Amino acid sequence: MLKIIPCLSALCFLTSCTITQRGCEQGNWYERGQQDGAQGRAESYVHDYQKICSKHGIVVDQSAWAQGRITGLKSYCTIENIYDQGTKGRSLKPVCPTKDLDSLRASHALGYKYYTIGREIDDLERERNALLRDYNNAADGPEGDSIRRFSRTEIHHLEFRIRMLYIEQRRYDDRILDQL
């Protein structure tokens, strides 16, 4: 039994499952499937539950889980949610109905563009902060004056680029709102 526990822990870690023996005993397979569907989990995810629960002699109600998952997918496979997944840098999971894929891919692309702009803003803000430190730490005298002039000019350029990126990012939010 002691050898099984590390294996089960590793399985849970690798699959992000959160089920314990108590969870297996409680069942609630429809609700668990609904939660998994809302997170965009694949149909095969139920097998991870089966592996863990079978170690405790418990059978997973696959039918209830699958029905719950289908219900949960209805909240995952929405334009709003897929856009949100993209804004967080997450990929579009291949679990949504094919009839909706074109609009969902477009929504995800907008969200992912929003995400990449955000990363660019973060990089520029770090660069600006480094220049601010250089500006504030510049020594008195001609060399310090030169550093401050350079830093001030670069900071203004960076702040302009950051403002433009925020405007561009806002346009992606507006575009998704137009689709709703």
N, C-alpha and C positions, 0 to 999 in steps of 0.2 A: 504494500500500500504506500509506503514511503517513496518508492520510485515513481508511482503514478502521480503524486502531487506536483512534483516539479514539471512533469510533462503536461499536466493539465494547466498549470500556471503559464507555461510557455505557450500553449495553444491559445489560451485566453489573451495573452499579451499580443501574439501575432495576429489574432483575428479581431481584437478589440471587443471580444464578448465579455459580458459582465454577469454571466449566470453562475450561481453557486449551487451547491446541493439543495439548499433551501429554495432557491429559485426554481430548480427542477421539480421539487416536491409541490410547490405552489401552482405550477403550471401557468395559468393565464396565457395560454399560447396565442389566442387571438390578439390580446393586447400587446404581447411581446412582438408578434408579427406586424402589428400596426405601427409600433415604434420603429421597428427595423425598416419597414417600408418608407416611413417618413424620413429616415436617414439615407434612403437610397441603397439599401443593402440588397445584394443579389439573392436570387432564389436559392442558391446553394448554401447560403448562410445557415439555414436550418440544420445542415449536417454538422456544423460545429456544436450546436446544442445537443444533437444526438450523441456525438462522441462523449461529451461531458456527462450528460444525464444517464447514458447507458452504464457508465462506471458506477452509478448509484442504483442501478436496476430500475430506472425510470424511463418510460417511453414518451417521446415527444409527440404531441398531437399535431402532425404535419399539416393536416387539412385545415385545422383552426388557425395555425400559424400562417399558412399560405393565404387564407381568406383575409386575415388581419393585415398581412403585408400588402395585398392588393388595395385595401382601403388606405393604408398608409402611403402608398405610392401616389395616390391622388393628391396628397399635400406636398410630396416631394416634386412631382412632375408638373409644377406650375411655373409660369413665366417669372413670377416674382421670386420664388424660391431658387430657381436655377440662376437667375440674375444675382441673387444674394450669394449663392455658392461661388460664382465667378468673382464677385467683389472680394471674397476672402481667399482667392487664389486656389480654390478647390476645382477639381475636374468635374466634368459632367459624367455621371455614372451611367453606364449603358443599361438602364432598367426601365426607361419610359417607353410608352407605346410609339411605334414607328410613325404613326399618323401625326404625332406632335413634334417629331424630332427637328424639323426645319425651324420652327418658331423657337423651340427650346435652345437649339444651337445658336441661333441669332441672339437670344437673350443672354446666354452664357458668354458669348463673345463680347457683348457690351459690358457685362459685369467684369470679365477678365481684363478688358481694356481699362476699366475703372481701377482695378487692382494694380495693373502695371504702372498706371499714372501715379497712383499713390506711392508705390515703391520709388519711382523717380523723384517725387516730391520729398520723400524721406531722405534720399541721397543728397539732394540739393540743399535741404535744410541742415544736414550734417556738415556739408561743405561750407555753408554760410556761417554756421556756428564756429567752425575752425577759423574762418577769416575774422570773425568777431573777436575770438581769443587773441589772434595775431594783432589785431588792431588795438585791443586793450593792453596787451603786453609789450607793445612797441616801446623801445627806449626813447628818451628825449634826444633831440638832435636831428641832423639831416637824414641819417639812415632810418630812424624811427618815423620821421615825416614821410619818407618815401614809402615805407611799409604801410602807414596809415592811408596814404593816398591810394595806393594799389588796392588795399583791402576795401576801402570805401567804394571804389569804382566796381570792384568785383561783387561786393555785397549788393549794390544797387542792381547789377545785372542779374544776379541770382534771385533777388526778391521779385524782379519783373518776371523771370521765367517761372518762378513758383506761383505767382498770381495767375499767369496764363494757364498753367497746368490745372490750378483749382477751377478756373472757368471751364476748361475742356472737360474736366472730371464731372462738373455739374451738368454739362450737356449730355453725358451718358445717363445720368439720373433722369434728366428730362425726357430723353428718348425712350427709356423703359416705361416711364409714366404714360407716354403717348400710346404705348402698346397695350396698356391695361384697359 
